[in-house]
C-alpha cells in the first residue's frame, strides 16, 4: 500500500462533501500539475491518503481511499489530464495543523512541508504513522 495527501480548499470541496458522496466517491478532478497527475497515475485501489484542508483550516481532517485507478479527467478535453476516484475512509479525531506538522522534526522532509503548493503528494510510511499518531489514530489505519 502507498500513502498520499490530497489538498482541497474546504469552501470548494471539503472532507464533509467527500463523505456525502458515499461509497461511490468522486473523481479527484481539475488537477493541472504534471507532478500531481503522475502521483495519481501511480496510485492503486485501496491506497490511502490524508485529506488536507488548504487555505482555510490548514489541517489534516480525514483519510480518503482510492477507489478507481487513473482515468481521463472529465473536466478536461486534453487527454494528458487524468485523475483517480476517492471516497471518504475515516475522520481524523484531532486534525493536525500545518503548524504542528512543520514543528515536528520527524516530518521535516514531508512533501507538505517542502512542496506546499503540490495538490497531490506522496507520503512515506513513517510520515503516515506520525501524522496518524498526531491526529489520534493509533494504530494507524
C-alpha positions, 0 to 999 in steps of 0.5 A: 500500500502507498500513502498520499495527501490530497489538498482541497480548499474546504469552501470548494470541496471539503472532507464533509462533501467527500463523505456525502458522496458515499461509497461511490466517491468522486473523481479527484478532478481539475488537477493541472500539475504534471507532478500531481497527475503522475502521483495519481497515475501511480496510485492503486485501489485501496491506497490511502491518503490524508485529506488536507484542508488548504487555505482555510483550516490548514489541517489534516481532517480525514483519510480518503481511499482510492477507489478507481485507478487513473482515468481521463479527467472529465473536466478536461478535453486534453487527454494528458489530464487524468485523475483517480476516484476517492471516497471518504475512509475515516475522520481524523479525531484531532486534525493536525495543523500545518503548524504542528506538522512543520514543528515536528522534526520527524516530518521535516522532509514531508512533501507538505512541508517542502512542496506546499503548493503540490495538490497531490503528494506522496507520503512515506510510511513513517510520515503516515504513522506520525501524522496518524499518531498526531491526529489520534489514530493509533494504530494507524489505519 
